[in-house]
Every structure is written in C-alpha cells, then in structure tokens.
C-alpha cells in the first residue's frame, strides 16, 4: 500500500507544476484582465488536459525506470536534477519575462487545450518536478501505486487551478503579478534550484557508490 508521504509528494508536484509562472499562467492572467473570470476559467479547464497528459507521462516514465533498473532511475534523477538546476539558474538570472499571449477568443477552452498539449517544455518540467520530489522515496514508484499517484496528482492540479482561479479573480493580484513578473520568476527559479539540490543530494552519492 502506498504511503501518505508519496501521495502528498505527488499532489505537491502537481500543484507546483500548475502554478509555476510561465507563458500559460501569464496568458491566463491576461485573459482574466481583458475578458473577466469566466473566459479565464474556461482556458484553465482546457489547459488541464495538457497538465494531466504530461504529468501522467512523467509518472509513467519514473515508475518504468524504477521497476526495470534502479540505476536507470538514478540516471534519470541525475539528468532531471541538472535540468531543473538549469531552469532555476535561468529563473534567478532573468531580466525580463514573457508577456501574456493574446489568447482571448470565442472558445478559450480550446485555446487552453492547444496551449497545454503543445508546450514543448511541459514534459521535461513535469519529469524534473516529480523526480525531485520522489528522489528520496523511489520505493514508492511501483506500477501498483500508479493509479493512486495519478489521483493524487490530479488533486494537486485542482488545488493549483483553484489558486490560479483566485488570482485571476482578484484585480489587485493581477496587477501585482503583471507588475512584478520578473521577481516572481526569480523566486520560482530559486525554488527550482532547491529542488535540483535535493535531487542531486539524494542521487549523486548513490551513483558514486556504484562507481566505487
């Protein structure tokens, strides 16, 4: 039976994946500022399809790597830790942020689906996020646990969406976010660096022991 800590890790990873500042979040706030909460929520609902797909693939990849060969999981963790560190470095050194795309239209939910499914960074970010949070508990990544991990991740998505819905519905928060987007990106970059450090702290000694 999967432990509560693993389910919590999956939920936290799902929530952080959703709320991490990026083009989709800025686009969502732009839609909310231009057209109001309802179109923004429709965009958010459509984007949930992409969140579910990429995070499910990330969990599947991690479970497969863990079940087939522990060394494979450790190598994946190393690569993802380095990638997350790279993203974190870019975040903390950011001098500008991408503006919100003009996604206001008659069918914002379709725009949300397209945005969520076609973002090329979605899968590696999801994989890196889940790897960081599960680096210290690889034993929880089993095929039997996958349905529970998927469900916990989906709960995390909904929590993240609820946070974004609240942000979109608050005029002061919209102005604050858009005015200080660079600072927020830097803070999230620092968070990514912390995740990267945690992943490497768990993984590098194991790989070093194998080499020795």
N, C-alpha and C positions, 0 to 999 in steps of 0.2 A: 504493500500500500504506500502510495506517495506521501511524503511528509508535508506538513503545513508550510515549512520554510521554502520548499521547492515551489509550491503553488504561489506563495507570496512573491517569490523571485520572478515567476512568470508574469504575474499581474503587474508588478512594478516595471518590468521590462516593457510590457505592452503599453502601460500608461506613459512612460518616458518616451517611447517611440512616437506616440501620437502627439505629445505636447512639445517635443523638441522643436525649437524655432527653425524654420526653413521656408522654402518657397510656398508650400501648401498652407502653412499657418499664416504667413503674410497675405496670401491670396484670400484666405478665409476672412481675415480681419478687414481686408479691402472690400470684399463683397458686403460684409456687415455694415461698414461705414457708408457704402454707396446705396445699398438697397434695403438694409434692415436685417433683422434676425432671421426671418423665415427663409429667404434665399440662402443665407449663410448656413443654416442648419441643413438645408437640402444638399448643399455642396458637401457638408461634413458627412452626411449619411451616405452619399455616393462614394466618398473617399474611404469609408470604412471597408469597402470591398478590397481595395488595394492593401490596406493595413492588415486585413485578415489573410490575404494571399501570401504576402511577403513574410510575415511573422510565422505563419504556418510552415512555409518552406524552410525558414531558418531553424525552427524546432526540429523538423524532419531531418535536416542535414546534420544537426548536432547529435540527435539520437542515433542516426546511422553511423556517424563517426565513432561514437562511444561504444556502440554494440559490436561493430566489426573489429575495431582495434583501438585500445586506449591510446596508443602512440598517435594514431590519426587525429583523435580528439585533441591531444596536446599540441599537435602541429597546427590544427585549425585555430585553437585558442591563441597560439603564439602569433599567427598571421592576423587574427582579428584584433588582438591587443595592440599590435603595431599599427593596424589601420585606424583603430579608434584613437590611438595617440596622435596619428597624423591629422585626423579630423579635429581633435581637440586643439592641436597646435595652430591649425588654420583658424579655429574659432577665437582663441585668445589673442591672436595677432591680427584679427580682422580690422580693416579700416573703413569698410562700408558693408552694407547688407543689400541683398537683392530685394527690389521693390515687389509689391504685390502685383501679380499678373492681373490683367483685365479679364476676369472670368465671369463677369456679370452677363447673364443671358436669360433666355426664356426657360431653359432647362438646366439649372445649376447642378442638379443631382447627376446629370450625365457628364457635366464638366468635372465633377468630383470623382466619378468613376474613372474617367480617362486620366485625370491627374494622378490618382492613386495607383493605377496599374502601369503607367508608363514612366514613372520616375526611376531613372537608372540607378540612383543611389539608395533606393528603398531596401533592396535585399541585403547589400553589404552592411548597411547601417543596422538593420534588424539582426543580422547574424552576429555582428560585433556586440550589440547590446545584450543579446541573450547569452553569448559566450562569456561576457564579462560577469554577468550575474550568476552564471552556473559554473564558473571556473573552480570554485571551491566545493561544489557538490555534484561532480559528474555522475555519481552513482544514481542520482535521481532521474537521469536521462535514459529511460527504457521505453521500448515500444508499448508496454502495458500502461505506462504513465502518460503516453501521448494524448489520449482524449482529455484527461484531467488538465494537462498543461495547456492544451488548446482552449479549454473552457476558462481556465484562469486567465489566460492571455486576453480572451475576449472580454472578460470582466474589466481587465486593465484598459482595453480600448474604450469601453463605455465610460470608465472613470475619466480617462483623458478627454474624451469627447465632451463630457459634462463640464469639465474645467474650461475647455475652449468655448463651449456654448455660453458659459457665464462671462468669459472675457469679451466675446463678441457682443453680448447684450449690455455691456457697461461702457458708456461713452468715455468716461474718464480713463478706463483701462485701454480702450482702443487708442486714444490719443497718446497715452503713456507708452504703449508698446511701439507705435509707429515713430514716436519721437526718440525713443531710446533703443531702437532695434539692434544697433551695433553693440551696446553694452550687454543686452540680453544674450546675443550670440556669443559674446566673450565669456559670460558666466556659464553658459551651456558648454562651451569649449573646455572650460576648466573642469566641469563635471565629467566630460568625456575623458579628459586626461586622468582623472581619478579612477574611472572605470578601467582605463588602459593599464594604469599602475597596478590595480588589484589583479587584473588578469595575468599580467607578466609576473607578479609576485607569486602567484599560485603555479604558473606553468613553467617558468624558466628553471627552477630547482629540479623539477621532475625530469625535464629534458637533460639537464646537466648530469643527473644521477644515471640516466640511461647511457649517456656517452662515457661516463666514468666506469 
